[in-house]
């Protein structure tokens, strides 16, 4: 079993997914064990997904770090974390964007909303919150974001996400068995890149 420090070294030197100092610092400051049930805390620093109940998982650390690298959130960014689950990625993002940024985690399962809220208490500042939504919320959302992270797999690109991005905003989302990085550029156009070979729980 890895220790916490060994997991971070593994991500940086073996998986090669902790290139950005802000992301590495977030992994050093946010303990994955705080987002797992007692039965699984012993496995907190292993590099695989772990169940958190209600058909959801806390994602593999390599995958989370890779998606955060693609997302490239900056200090001061406004970020939407869709499928916040245990709250781990929400807490990581809150450290990355800092006190001048803002992170909103959203989740459709009431029990996971409460779990996430309880888990981020140790890390939560004024810049982070977790909310319950239904699957239709973003269609009527007037909020705009610099970055959007989705942690569950969609069958196709949800049509309501790109309009919620600010200019030069970035969306990172699993679609089927690939991770996509989609950047919104001028004139409503996007620049997208696919990274195949991943498995996620489905986006509901």
MARBA-3410 file (N, C-alpha, C, O; in Angstrom, 1 decimal):
204
0.8,-1.2,0.0,0.0,0.0,0.0,0.9,1.3,0.0,1.9,1.3,0.7 ~ 0.4,2.2,-0.8,1.1,3.5,-0.8,0.9,4.3,0.4,-0.2,4.2,1.0 ~ 1.8,5.1,0.8,1.6,6.2,1.8,1.1,7.4,1.0,1.1,7.4,-0.3 ~ 0.6,8.4,1.7,0.2,9.6,1.0,1.3,10.3,0.1,1.1,10.7,-1.0 ~ 2.5,10.3,0.7,3.6,10.9,0.0,4.0,10.1,-1.2,4.4,10.6,-2.2
3.9,8.7,-1.0,4.3,7.8,-2.1,3.3,7.9,-3.3,3.7,7.8,-4.4 ~ 2.0,8.2,-3.0,1.0,8.3,-4.0,1.4,9.6,-4.8,1.3,9.5,-6.1 ~ 1.7,10.7,-4.2,2.0,11.9,-4.9,3.2,11.7,-5.8,3.3,12.2,-6.9 ~ 4.2,11.0,-5.3,5.4,10.8,-6.1,5.1,9.9,-7.2,5.6,10.0,-8.3 ~ 4.2,8.9,-7.0,3.8,8.0,-8.1,3.1,8.8,-9.2,3.4,8.6,-10.4
2.2,9.7,-8.8,1.5,10.5,-9.8,2.4,11.4,-10.6,2.3,11.6,-11.8 ~ 3.4,11.9,-9.9,4.3,12.9,-10.5,5.4,12.2,-11.4,5.7,12.6,-12.5 ~ 5.9,11.0,-10.9,7.1,10.4,-11.6,6.8,9.2,-12.4,7.5,8.9,-13.3 ~ 5.7,8.5,-12.1,5.3,7.3,-12.9,4.1,7.6,-13.8,4.2,7.4,-15.0 ~ 3.0,8.2,-13.3,1.9,8.5,-14.1,2.1,9.8,-14.9,1.5,10.0,-15.9
3.1,10.6,-14.4,3.4,11.9,-15.1,2.2,12.8,-15.3,2.0,13.4,-16.4 ~ 1.4,13.0,-14.2,0.2,13.8,-14.3,0.1,14.9,-13.2,-0.9,15.5,-13.0 ~ 1.3,15.2,-12.7,1.3,16.3,-11.7,2.4,17.4,-12.2,3.3,17.7,-11.4 ~ 2.2,17.8,-13.4,3.2,18.8,-13.9,3.0,20.2,-13.4,4.0,20.9,-13.2 ~ 1.8,20.6,-13.1,1.5,22.0,-12.7,1.6,22.1,-11.2,1.0,21.4,-10.5
2.5,23.1,-10.8,2.7,23.2,-9.3,1.4,23.4,-8.5,1.3,22.9,-7.4 ~ 0.4,24.2,-9.0,-0.8,24.4,-8.3,-1.5,23.1,-8.0,-2.1,22.9,-6.9 ~ -1.5,22.2,-9.0,-2.2,20.9,-8.8,-1.5,20.0,-7.8,-2.1,19.4,-7.0 ~ -0.2,20.0,-8.0,0.6,19.2,-7.0,0.4,19.7,-5.6,0.2,18.9,-4.6 ~ 0.4,21.0,-5.4,0.2,21.6,-4.1,-1.2,21.2,-3.5,-1.3,20.9,-2.3
-2.2,21.2,-4.4,-3.5,20.8,-4.0,-3.6,19.4,-3.5,-4.2,19.1,-2.5 ~ -2.9,18.5,-4.2,-2.8,17.1,-3.8,-2.1,16.9,-2.5,-2.4,16.0,-1.7 ~ -1.1,17.8,-2.3,-0.4,17.7,-1.0,-1.2,18.2,0.2,-1.0,17.8,1.3 ~ -2.1,19.1,-0.1,-2.9,19.8,1.0,-4.2,19.1,1.3,-4.8,19.2,2.4 ~ -4.8,18.4,0.3,-6.1,17.7,0.4,-5.9,16.2,0.5,-5.5,15.6,-0.4
-6.3,15.7,1.7,-6.1,14.3,2.0,-7.3,13.4,1.4,-8.4,13.6,1.9 ~ -7.0,12.5,0.5,-8.0,11.7,-0.1,-8.8,10.9,1.0,-9.9,10.5,0.8 ~ -8.1,10.5,2.0,-8.7,9.7,3.1,-9.8,10.4,3.7,-10.8,9.7,4.2 ~ -9.8,11.7,3.7,-10.9,12.4,4.3,-12.2,12.3,3.5,-13.3,12.8,4.0 ~ -12.2,11.7,2.4,-13.3,11.7,1.5,-13.8,10.2,1.3,-14.6,9.9,0.3
-13.4,9.3,2.1,-13.7,7.9,2.1,-14.4,7.5,3.4,-14.1,8.0,4.4 ~ -15.2,6.5,3.3,-15.8,5.9,4.5,-14.7,5.1,5.2,-13.7,4.8,4.7 ~ -15.0,4.8,6.5,-14.1,4.1,7.4,-13.6,2.8,6.8,-12.4,2.4,7.0 ~ -14.4,2.1,6.1,-14.1,0.8,5.6,-13.0,0.9,4.5,-12.3,-0.1,4.2 ~ -12.9,2.0,3.9,-12.0,2.2,2.7,-10.8,3.1,3.0,-10.0,3.3,2.1
-10.7,3.7,4.1,-9.6,4.6,4.4,-8.3,4.0,4.2,-7.3,4.7,3.8 ~ -8.1,2.7,4.5,-6.9,2.0,4.4,-6.4,2.0,2.9,-5.2,1.9,2.7 ~ -7.3,2.2,2.0,-7.0,2.2,0.6,-6.9,3.6,0.0,-6.8,3.7,-1.3 ~ -6.9,4.6,0.8,-7.0,5.9,0.3,-5.9,6.4,-0.7,-6.2,7.2,-1.5 ~ -4.7,5.8,-0.5,-3.6,6.2,-1.3,-3.2,5.3,-2.4,-2.2,5.3,-3.0
-4.2,4.3,-2.7,-4.0,3.4,-3.8,-4.5,4.1,-5.1,-5.4,5.0,-5.0 ~ -3.9,3.8,-6.2,-4.2,4.5,-7.5,-5.4,3.7,-8.2,-5.2,3.3,-9.3 ~ -6.5,3.7,-7.6,-7.7,3.1,-8.3,-9.0,3.8,-7.7,-8.9,4.4,-6.6 ~ -10.1,3.6,-8.4,-11.3,4.2,-7.9,-11.9,3.3,-6.8,-11.6,2.1,-6.7 ~ -12.6,4.0,-5.9,-13.1,3.3,-4.7,-14.6,3.7,-4.5,-15.0,4.9,-4.7
-15.5,2.8,-4.2,-16.9,3.1,-4.0,-17.2,4.0,-2.9,-16.5,4.0,-1.8 ~ -18.1,4.9,-3.1,-18.6,5.8,-2.0,-20.1,5.7,-1.8,-20.6,6.5,-1.0 ~ -20.7,4.7,-2.4,-22.1,4.5,-2.2,-23.0,5.1,-3.3,-22.5,6.0,-4.0 ~ -24.2,4.6,-3.4,-25.2,5.2,-4.3,-24.8,5.1,-5.8,-25.1,5.9,-6.6 ~ -24.0,4.0,-6.1,-23.6,3.8,-7.4,-22.4,4.7,-7.9,-22.1,4.7,-9.1
-21.8,5.4,-7.0,-20.8,6.4,-7.3,-19.4,5.9,-6.8,-19.4,5.0,-5.9 ~ -18.4,6.5,-7.3,-17.0,6.2,-6.8,-16.2,7.5,-6.6,-16.6,8.5,-7.2 ~ -15.2,7.4,-5.8,-14.2,8.5,-5.8,-13.1,8.0,-6.9,-12.6,6.9,-6.8 ~ -12.9,8.9,-7.8,-12.1,8.4,-9.0,-10.7,8.1,-8.7,-10.1,8.5,-7.7 ~ -10.1,7.4,-9.6,-8.6,7.0,-9.6,-7.8,8.3,-9.5,-8.0,9.2,-10.3
-6.8,8.4,-8.6,-6.0,9.6,-8.5,-5.3,10.0,-9.8,-5.3,11.2,-10.1 ~ -4.8,9.0,-10.6,-4.2,9.4,-11.8,-5.2,10.1,-12.8,-4.8,11.0,-13.4 ~ -6.4,9.5,-12.8,-7.4,10.1,-13.7,-7.8,11.5,-13.3,-7.9,12.4,-14.1 ~ -8.0,11.7,-12.0,-8.3,13.0,-11.4,-7.2,14.0,-11.7,-7.5,15.1,-12.2 ~ -6.0,13.7,-11.5,-4.9,14.6,-11.7,-4.8,14.9,-13.2,-4.5,16.0,-13.6
-5.0,13.9,-14.1,-4.9,14.1,-15.5,-6.0,15.1,-16.0,-5.7,16.0,-16.8 ~ -7.2,14.9,-15.5,-8.3,15.8,-15.8,-8.1,17.2,-15.3,-8.4,18.2,-16.0 ~ -7.5,17.4,-14.1,-7.2,18.7,-13.6,-6.1,19.4,-14.4,-6.1,20.6,-14.6 ~ -5.1,18.6,-14.9,-4.1,19.1,-15.8,-4.7,19.7,-17.0,-4.4,20.8,-17.5 ~ -5.6,18.9,-17.6,-6.3,19.3,-18.8,-7.2,20.6,-18.6,-7.3,21.5,-19.4
-7.8,20.6,-17.4,-8.7,21.7,-17.1,-7.9,23.0,-16.9,-8.4,24.1,-17.3 ~ -6.7,22.9,-16.4,-5.8,24.1,-16.3,-6.5,25.3,-15.6,-6.3,26.4,-16.0 ~ -7.1,25.0,-14.5,-7.7,26.1,-13.7,-6.6,27.0,-13.1,-5.6,26.5,-12.7 ~ -6.9,28.3,-13.0,-6.0,29.3,-12.5,-6.5,29.9,-11.3,-7.7,29.9,-10.9 ~ -5.6,30.6,-10.5,-6.0,31.3,-9.4,-7.0,32.4,-9.8,-6.8,33.1,-10.8
-8.1,32.5,-9.1,-9.1,33.4,-9.4,-10.2,32.9,-10.3,-11.2,33.7,-10.5 ~ -10.1,31.7,-10.8,-11.1,31.2,-11.8,-12.4,30.9,-11.0,-12.4,30.6,-9.8 ~ -13.5,30.9,-11.8,-14.8,30.5,-11.3,-15.0,29.1,-12.0,-15.1,29.0,-13.2 ~ -15.2,28.0,-11.1,-15.2,26.7,-11.6,-16.5,26.0,-11.2,-17.0,26.1,-10.1 ~ -17.1,25.2,-12.1,-18.2,24.3,-11.8,-17.7,22.9,-11.9,-17.2,22.4,-12.9
-18.0,22.1,-10.8,-17.6,20.7,-10.7,-18.9,19.9,-10.7,-19.6,19.8,-9.7 ~ -19.2,19.3,-11.8,-20.4,18.5,-12.0,-20.2,17.0,-11.6,-19.3,16.4,-12.2 ~ -21.0,16.6,-10.7,-20.8,15.2,-10.2,-19.8,15.2,-9.1,-18.8,14.5,-9.1 ~ -20.0,16.1,-8.1,-19.0,16.3,-7.0,-18.8,15.1,-6.1,-17.8,15.0,-5.5 ~ -19.8,14.2,-6.0,-19.6,13.0,-5.3,-19.2,13.2,-3.8,-19.9,13.9,-3.1
-18.0,12.7,-3.5,-17.5,12.7,-2.1,-17.0,14.1,-1.8,-16.7,14.4,-0.6 ~ -16.8,15.0,-2.8,-16.3,16.3,-2.6,-14.8,16.5,-2.8,-14.2,17.5,-2.6 ~ -14.1,15.4,-3.1,-12.7,15.4,-3.3,-12.2,16.4,-4.4,-11.4,17.2,-4.1 ~ -12.8,16.2,-5.6,-12.3,17.1,-6.6,-12.7,18.6,-6.4,-12.0,19.5,-6.7 ~ -13.9,18.7,-5.7,-14.3,20.1,-5.3,-13.3,20.8,-4.4,-12.9,21.9,-4.6
-12.8,20.0,-3.4,-11.8,20.5,-2.5,-10.5,20.8,-3.2,-9.9,21.8,-2.9 ~ -10.1,19.9,-4.1,-8.8,20.1,-4.8,-8.9,21.4,-5.6,-8.0,22.2,-5.7 ~ -10.1,21.6,-6.3,-10.2,22.8,-7.1,-10.2,24.0,-6.3,-9.7,25.1,-6.7 ~ -10.8,24.0,-5.1,-10.8,25.1,-4.2,-9.4,25.6,-3.8,-9.2,26.8,-3.7 ~ -8.5,24.6,-3.7,-7.1,25.0,-3.4,-6.5,25.5,-4.6,-5.6,26.4,-4.5
-6.8,25.0,-5.8,-6.1,25.5,-7.0,-6.5,26.9,-7.3,-5.7,27.7,-7.7 ~ -7.8,27.3,-7.2,-8.2,28.6,-7.6,-8.0,29.7,-6.5,-8.0,30.9,-6.7 ~ -7.8,29.2,-5.3,-7.5,30.1,-4.2,-8.6,30.9,-3.7,-9.8,30.7,-4.2 ~ -8.4,31.8,-2.7,-9.5,32.5,-2.1,-10.1,33.5,-3.0,-11.3,33.9,-2.8 ~ -9.4,33.9,-4.1,-10.0,34.8,-5.0,-10.8,34.1,-6.1,-11.5,34.8,-6.9
-10.8,32.8,-6.1,-11.6,32.0,-7.0,-12.9,31.6,-6.4,-13.2,31.9,-5.2 ~ -13.6,30.7,-7.1,-14.9,30.2,-6.6,-15.2,28.9,-7.3,-15.1,28.7,-8.5 ~ -15.5,27.9,-6.4,-15.9,26.6,-6.9,-17.2,26.2,-6.4,-17.5,26.2,-5.2 ~ -18.1,25.7,-7.4,-19.4,25.2,-7.0,-19.4,23.7,-7.5,-19.3,23.4,-8.6 ~ -19.6,22.8,-6.5,-19.8,21.4,-6.8,-21.3,21.2,-6.9,-22.1,21.7,-6.0
-21.7,20.4,-7.9,-23.1,20.1,-8.0,-23.3,18.6,-8.1,-22.5,17.9,-8.7 ~ -24.4,18.1,-7.6,-24.7,16.7,-7.5,-26.2,16.4,-7.4,-26.9,17.2,-6.8 ~ -26.7,15.4,-8.1,-28.1,15.1,-8.1,-28.6,14.1,-7.1,-29.8,14.0,-6.8 ~ -27.6,13.4,-6.4,-28.0,12.5,-5.4,-27.9,13.2,-4.0,-26.9,13.6,-3.6 ~ -29.1,13.3,-3.3,-29.2,14.0,-2.1,-28.1,13.5,-1.1,-27.5,14.3,-0.4
-28.0,12.2,-0.9,-27.1,11.7,0.1,-25.7,12.0,-0.2,-24.9,12.2,0.7 ~ -25.3,12.1,-1.5,-23.9,12.5,-1.9,-23.7,14.0,-1.7,-22.6,14.4,-1.4 ~ -24.8,14.8,-1.8,-24.6,16.2,-1.5,-24.2,16.4,-0.1,-23.3,17.1,0.3 ~ -24.9,15.7,0.8,-24.6,15.8,2.3,-23.3,15.2,2.6,-22.5,15.8,3.4 ~ -22.9,14.1,1.9,-21.6,13.5,2.1,-20.5,14.5,1.7,-19.5,14.7,2.4
-20.7,15.1,0.5,-19.7,16.0,0.0,-19.5,17.2,0.9,-18.4,17.7,1.2 ~ -20.7,17.8,1.4,-20.6,18.9,2.3,-19.9,18.6,3.6,-19.1,19.4,4.0 ~ -20.2,17.4,4.1,-19.5,17.0,5.4,-18.0,16.8,5.1,-17.2,17.2,6.0 ~ -17.7,16.3,4.0,-16.2,16.0,3.7,-15.4,17.2,3.5,-14.2,17.2,3.9 ~ -16.0,18.2,2.9,-15.2,19.4,2.6,-15.1,20.4,3.7,-14.4,21.4,3.7
-15.8,20.1,4.8,-15.8,21.0,6.0,-14.3,21.3,6.4,-14.0,22.5,6.8 ~ -13.5,20.3,6.4,-12.1,20.5,6.9,-11.3,21.5,5.9,-10.4,22.2,6.4 ~ -11.8,21.6,4.7,-11.0,22.3,3.7,-11.8,23.5,3.2,-11.2,24.4,2.5 ~ -13.1,23.6,3.5,-13.9,24.6,2.9,-13.6,26.0,3.4,-13.5,26.3,4.6 ~ -13.4,26.9,2.4,-13.3,28.3,2.7,-14.6,29.0,2.2,-15.6,28.3,1.8
-14.5,30.3,2.0,-15.6,31.1,1.5,-15.8,30.8,-0.1,-16.7,31.2,-0.7 ~ -14.8,30.2,-0.7,-14.7,30.0,-2.1,-15.3,28.7,-2.6,-15.3,28.5,-3.8 ~ -15.9,27.9,-1.7,-16.4,26.6,-2.2,-17.7,26.2,-1.6,-18.0,26.5,-0.4 ~ -18.6,25.6,-2.4,-19.9,25.1,-1.9,-20.3,23.9,-2.8,-19.8,23.7,-3.9 ~ -21.2,23.1,-2.2,-21.8,22.0,-2.9,-23.3,22.1,-2.9,-23.8,22.4,-1.8
-23.9,22.0,-4.0,-25.4,22.1,-4.1,-26.0,20.9,-4.7,-25.4,20.2,-5.5 ~ -27.3,20.7,-4.4,-28.1,19.7,-5.1,-28.7,20.3,-6.3,-29.3,21.4,-6.2 ~ -28.7,19.6,-7.4,-29.4,20.1,-8.6,-30.2,18.9,-9.2,-30.0,17.8,-8.7 ~ -31.0,19.2,-10.1,-31.6,18.2,-10.9,-31.0,18.2,-12.3,-30.2,19.2,-12.6 ~ -31.2,17.3,-13.1,-30.5,17.1,-14.4,-30.8,18.3,-15.4,-30.2,18.4,-16.4
-31.9,19.1,-15.0,-32.3,20.2,-15.9,-31.7,21.5,-15.5,-31.9,22.5,-16.2 ~ -31.0,21.6,-14.4,-30.6,22.9,-13.9,-29.8,23.7,-14.9,-30.1,24.9,-15.0 ~ -28.8,23.2,-15.5,-27.9,24.0,-16.3,-28.6,24.7,-17.5,-28.2,25.7,-18.1 ~ -29.8,24.1,-18.0,-30.5,24.6,-19.1,-31.0,26.0,-18.8,-31.2,26.8,-19.7 ~ -31.3,26.3,-17.5,-31.8,27.6,-17.1,-30.8,28.4,-16.3,-31.2,29.3,-15.5
-29.6,28.0,-16.3,-28.6,28.6,-15.5,-28.0,29.9,-16.1,-27.6,29.9,-17.3 ~ -28.0,31.0,-15.4,-27.5,32.3,-15.9,-26.0,32.5,-15.5,-25.5,33.6,-15.7 ~ -25.5,31.5,-14.8,-24.1,31.6,-14.3,-23.1,31.2,-15.5,-23.4,30.4,-16.3 ~ -22.0,31.8,-15.5,-20.9,31.5,-16.5,-19.6,31.2,-15.7,-19.4,31.7,-14.7 ~ -18.8,30.3,-16.3,-17.7,29.8,-15.6,-16.4,29.8,-16.5,-16.5,29.8,-17.7
-15.3,29.9,-15.8,-14.0,29.8,-16.5,-13.6,28.4,-16.9,-13.0,28.1,-17.8 ~ -14.1,27.5,-16.0,-13.7,26.1,-16.1,-14.9,25.3,-15.7,-15.6,25.6,-14.7 ~ -15.2,24.2,-16.4,-16.2,23.2,-16.0,-15.6,21.8,-16.1,-15.0,21.4,-17.1 ~ -15.7,21.1,-15.0,-15.2,19.7,-14.9,-16.4,18.8,-14.6,-17.2,19.0,-13.8 ~ -16.5,17.7,-15.4,-17.5,16.7,-15.3,-16.9,15.4,-14.9,-15.9,15.0,-15.6
-17.4,14.8,-13.9,-16.7,13.6,-13.4,-17.5,12.3,-13.6,-17.2,11.3,-13.0 ~ -18.4,12.3,-14.6,-19.2,11.1,-14.9,-19.3,11.1,-16.5,-19.3,12.2,-17.1 ~ -19.5,9.9,-17.0,-19.5,9.8,-18.5,-20.8,10.1,-19.1,-21.8,9.5,-18.7 ~ -20.8,11.0,-20.1,-22.0,11.3,-20.9,-22.0,10.4,-22.2,-20.9,10.0,-22.7 ~ -23.1,10.2,-22.8,-23.2,9.5,-24.1,-22.8,10.4,-25.2,-22.3,10.0,-26.2
-23.1,11.7,-25.0,-22.7,12.7,-26.0,-22.5,14.0,-25.2,-22.8,14.2,-24.0 ~ -21.9,15.0,-25.9,-21.7,16.3,-25.3,-23.0,17.0,-24.9,-23.8,17.3,-25.8 ~ -23.2,17.3,-23.6,-24.4,18.0,-23.2,-24.5,19.4,-23.8,-23.5,20.1,-23.8 ~ -25.6,19.7,-24.5,-25.7,20.9,-25.3,-25.7,22.2,-24.4,-25.4,23.3,-24.9 ~ -26.0,22.0,-23.1,-26.1,23.2,-22.3,-24.8,23.6,-21.6,-24.7,24.6,-20.9
-23.7,22.9,-21.8,-22.4,23.2,-21.1,-21.6,24.3,-21.8,-21.1,25.2,-21.1 ~ -21.4,24.2,-23.1,-20.5,25.1,-23.8,-21.1,26.6,-23.6,-20.2,27.5,-23.4 ~ -22.4,26.8,-23.7,-22.9,28.2,-23.5,-22.6,28.7,-22.1,-22.6,29.9,-21.9 ~ -22.3,27.9,-21.1,-22.0,28.3,-19.8,-20.6,28.7,-19.6,-20.2,29.1,-18.5 ~ -19.7,28.5,-20.6,-18.3,28.8,-20.5,-18.1,30.3,-20.9,-18.7,30.8,-21.8
-17.2,31.0,-20.1,-16.7,32.3,-20.5,-15.8,32.1,-21.7,-15.3,31.0,-22.0 ~ -15.6,33.2,-22.5,-14.6,33.2,-23.6,-13.3,32.6,-23.1,-12.8,33.0,-22.0 ~ -12.7,31.7,-23.9,-11.4,31.0,-23.5,-11.6,30.0,-22.4,-10.6,29.5,-21.8 ~ -12.9,29.8,-22.0,-13.1,28.8,-20.9,-12.9,27.4,-21.4,-12.9,27.1,-22.6 ~ -12.7,26.5,-20.5,-12.4,25.1,-20.8,-13.3,24.1,-20.1,-13.6,24.3,-18.9
-13.8,23.2,-20.8,-14.6,22.1,-20.3,-13.8,20.8,-20.4,-13.3,20.5,-21.5 ~ -13.8,20.0,-19.4,-13.2,18.7,-19.4,-14.3,17.7,-19.0,-14.9,17.8,-17.9 ~ -14.6,16.7,-19.9,-15.7,15.9,-19.7,-15.5,14.5,-20.3,-14.9,14.4,-21.4 ~ -15.8,13.4,-19.6,-15.8,12.1,-20.2,-17.0,11.9,-21.1,-18.1,12.2,-20.7 ~ -16.8,11.4,-22.3,-17.9,11.1,-23.2,-17.6,9.6,-23.6,-16.6,9.4,-24.3
-18.5,8.8,-23.3,-18.3,7.3,-23.5,-17.0,6.9,-22.8,-16.9,7.0,-21.6 ~ -16.0,6.4,-23.5,-14.8,5.9,-22.9,-13.6,6.8,-23.2,-12.5,6.4,-23.2 ~ -13.9,8.1,-23.5,-12.8,9.1,-23.7,-13.0,10.3,-22.8,-14.1,10.6,-22.4 ~ -11.9,11.0,-22.5,-12.0,12.3,-21.9,-11.8,13.3,-23.0,-10.8,13.2,-23.8 ~ -12.6,14.3,-23.0,-12.5,15.4,-24.0,-12.2,16.7,-23.3,-12.7,17.0,-22.2
-11.2,17.5,-23.9,-10.9,18.8,-23.5,-11.4,19.8,-24.5,-11.0,19.7,-25.7 ~ -12.4,20.6,-24.2,-13.0,21.5,-25.1,-12.8,22.9,-24.7,-13.2,23.3,-23.6 ~ -12.2,23.7,-25.5,-12.0,25.1,-25.2,-12.8,26.0,-26.1,-12.9,25.9,-27.3 ~ -13.5,27.0,-25.4,-14.4,27.9,-26.1,-13.6,29.1,-26.6,-12.9,29.8,-25.9 ~ -13.6,29.3,-27.9,-12.8,30.4,-28.5,-13.8,31.4,-29.2,-15.0,31.2,-29.0
-13.3,32.4,-29.8,-14.2,33.4,-30.3,-15.1,32.9,-31.4,-15.0,31.9,-32.0 ~ -16.2,33.7,-31.6,-17.2,33.5,-32.6,-18.0,32.2,-32.3,-18.5,31.6,-33.2 ~ -18.0,31.8,-31.0,-18.8,30.6,-30.6,-18.1,29.3,-31.0,-18.7,28.2,-30.9 ~ -16.9,29.3,-31.6,-16.3,28.1,-32.0,-15.6,27.4,-30.8,-15.3,28.1,-29.8 ~ -15.2,26.2,-31.0,-14.5,25.4,-29.9,-13.3,24.7,-30.5,-13.3,24.4,-31.7
-12.4,24.5,-29.7,-11.2,23.7,-30.0,-11.3,22.4,-29.1,-11.3,22.6,-27.9 ~ -11.3,21.2,-29.7,-11.5,20.1,-28.8,-10.4,19.0,-29.1,-9.9,18.9,-30.2 ~ -10.1,18.2,-28.1,-9.2,17.1,-28.2,-9.7,16.0,-27.4,-10.1,16.1,-26.3 ~ -9.5,14.7,-28.0,-10.0,13.5,-27.3,-8.8,12.7,-26.8,-7.8,12.6,-27.4 ~ -9.1,12.2,-25.6,-8.1,11.3,-24.9,-8.8,10.0,-24.6,-9.5,9.9,-23.6
-8.6,8.9,-25.4,-9.4,7.7,-25.2,-8.8,6.8,-24.1,-7.7,7.0,-23.7 ~ -9.7,5.8,-23.7,-9.2,4.8,-22.8,-9.5,4.9,-21.4,-8.7,4.6,-20.5 ~ -10.7,5.5,-21.0,-11.1,5.7,-19.7,-12.5,5.1,-19.4,-13.3,4.9,-20.3 ~ -12.7,4.8,-18.1,-14.0,4.3,-17.7,-14.5,5.1,-16.5,-13.8,5.3,-15.6 ~ -15.8,5.5,-16.6,-16.4,6.3,-15.6,-17.8,5.8,-15.3,-18.4,5.1,-16.1
-18.4,6.1,-14.2,-19.8,5.9,-13.9,-20.6,6.8,-14.8,-20.1,7.9,-15.2 ~ -21.8,6.4,-15.2,-22.5,7.2,-16.2,-23.1,8.5,-15.6,-23.4,8.6,-14.4 ~ -23.1,9.6,-16.4,-23.8,10.8,-16.0,-25.3,10.7,-16.1,-25.8,10.3,-17.2 ~ -26.0,11.0,-15.1,-27.4,10.8,-15.0,-28.2,12.1,-15.5,-29.4,12.1,-15.5
END
